[in-house]
Amino acid sequence: MISLNAIELPSGLRWQSDFNYCPIKQESKTSITGRVILNRGKMFDGRPVVLVGNGNAWLTLAEVKTISSLRLTPAVMELNYHGTTYNVRWDYGDESHFVATPLFDKSDAENDGDQYTLETIKLIEVLE
């Protein structure tokens, strides 16, 4: 089960690059003597959490509106990803931090029951 602030998300979402993340960051530069200076440190928060649907995460327009409304309050949220809980915030630095598109292209009025595909949710893990 996947939920964001107790709002159940489609089970078809997958955490993109879940295992590619490493909290150790490194900078290197060359000193005036020609030696390499390495600076390393462990990041305590800021881990990207990118949930992608890949066409497998369907929800209704009403559910899209509910999830989208969470973006209006820049507070820490709780993400439960298959039993593991994370404190997260929206990645407002990326315009595409929430992308949902209609499953069918209709020209008439939208109804809350219309089907949508949840393409992307971009969050950042924080330690609050």
C-alpha positions as CSV (number, residue, x, y, z in Angstrom):
1,M,0.0,0.0,0.0
2,I,1.1,3.5,-0.8
3,S,-0.4,6.6,0.9
4,L,0.4,10.3,1.3
5,N,-1.0,11.9,4.4
6,A,-3.4,9.0,4.7
7,I,-4.6,9.4,1.2
8,E,-4.3,6.1,-0.6
9,L,-2.4,6.3,-3.8
10,P,-2.6,3.9,-6.8
11,S,-0.7,0.6,-6.2
12,G,0.8,0.9,-9.7
13,L,3.2,3.7,-8.6
14,R,6.8,2.8,-8.4
15,W,9.7,4.6,-6.7
16,Q,12.0,5.5,-9.5
17,S,15.7,5.2,-8.5
18,D,14.9,4.1,-4.9
19,F,18.1,2.1,-4.8
20,N,20.3,4.4,-6.8
21,Y,20.4,7.1,-4.1
22,C,23.6,7.5,-2.0
23,P,23.6,10.0,0.9
24,I,27.4,10.5,0.6
25,K,28.3,13.5,-1.6
26,Q,31.7,14.4,-2.7
27,E,33.4,17.4,-4.2
28,S,36.9,17.4,-5.6
29,K,39.2,20.3,-6.7
30,T,42.8,20.7,-7.4
31,S,44.9,22.8,-5.1
32,I,47.5,25.3,-6.3
33,T,50.2,22.6,-5.6
34,G,48.4,20.2,-8.0
35,R,47.1,17.9,-5.3
36,V,43.5,16.8,-5.3
37,I,41.4,18.0,-2.4
38,L,38.4,15.8,-1.6
39,N,35.5,17.0,0.5
40,R,33.0,14.3,1.5
41,G,29.9,14.5,3.7
42,K,26.7,12.6,4.4
43,M,23.4,14.4,3.5
44,F,20.9,14.0,6.3
45,D,17.9,15.0,4.2
46,G,17.0,15.9,0.6
47,R,16.7,12.4,-0.8
48,P,14.5,12.6,-4.0
49,V,11.4,10.5,-3.9
50,V,10.0,10.2,-7.4
51,L,6.9,8.1,-7.8
52,V,6.0,7.2,-11.4
53,G,3.0,5.5,-12.7
54,N,4.2,4.2,-16.1
55,G,0.6,4.0,-17.2
56,N,-0.3,1.7,-14.3
57,A,-1.6,4.2,-11.8
58,W,-5.2,5.1,-12.4
59,L,-7.4,7.3,-10.2
60,T,-10.5,9.5,-10.6
61,L,-10.6,13.2,-11.1
62,A,-11.9,13.6,-7.5
63,E,-8.8,11.7,-6.3
64,V,-6.5,13.9,-8.5
65,K,-8.1,17.0,-6.9
66,T,-7.6,15.7,-3.4
67,I,-3.9,14.9,-4.0
68,S,-3.4,18.2,-5.8
69,S,-4.9,20.1,-2.9
70,L,-2.0,18.9,-0.7
71,R,0.3,21.0,-2.8
72,L,-1.3,24.2,-1.5
73,T,0.2,23.8,2.0
74,P,4.0,23.5,2.1
75,A,4.0,21.3,5.2
76,V,5.8,18.0,6.0
77,M,3.7,15.1,4.9
78,E,3.9,11.4,5.7
79,L,4.5,9.0,2.9
80,N,3.9,5.3,3.6
81,Y,5.5,3.3,0.8
82,H,4.7,-0.4,1.3
83,G,5.0,-0.3,5.1
84,T,8.0,2.1,5.4
85,T,7.2,5.6,6.5
86,Y,9.0,8.7,5.2
87,N,8.7,12.4,6.1
88,V,8.5,14.3,2.8
89,R,7.7,17.7,1.2
90,W,6.7,18.5,-2.4
91,D,9.7,19.2,-4.7
92,Y,8.4,22.7,-5.6
93,G,11.7,23.3,-7.5
94,D,10.5,21.0,-10.3
95,E,7.4,22.3,-12.2
96,S,6.4,18.7,-12.9
97,H,6.2,17.7,-9.2
98,F,2.6,16.4,-9.8
99,V,1.4,15.2,-13.2
100,A,-1.9,13.5,-13.8
101,T,-3.5,13.2,-17.3
102,P,-7.0,12.2,-18.4
103,L,-7.2,8.6,-19.5
104,F,-9.5,9.5,-22.4
105,D,-9.5,12.8,-24.3
106,K,-13.0,14.2,-23.9
107,S,-14.2,17.5,-25.1
108,D,-17.2,17.7,-22.8
109,A,-17.4,18.7,-19.2
110,E,-15.2,16.8,-16.7
111,N,-16.9,14.7,-14.0
112,D,-15.3,13.7,-10.7
113,G,-15.6,10.1,-11.7
114,D,-13.5,10.5,-14.9
115,Q,-10.4,8.3,-15.0
116,Y,-6.9,9.8,-14.9
117,T,-3.4,8.4,-15.1
118,L,-1.1,9.5,-12.3
119,E,2.2,9.9,-14.1
120,T,4.5,11.6,-11.5
121,I,4.7,12.7,-7.9
122,K,8.0,14.3,-7.0
123,L,8.8,14.7,-3.3
124,I,11.9,15.3,-1.1
125,E,12.6,13.3,2.1
126,V,13.2,15.6,5.1
127,L,14.1,14.9,8.7
128,E,11.4,16.9,10.5
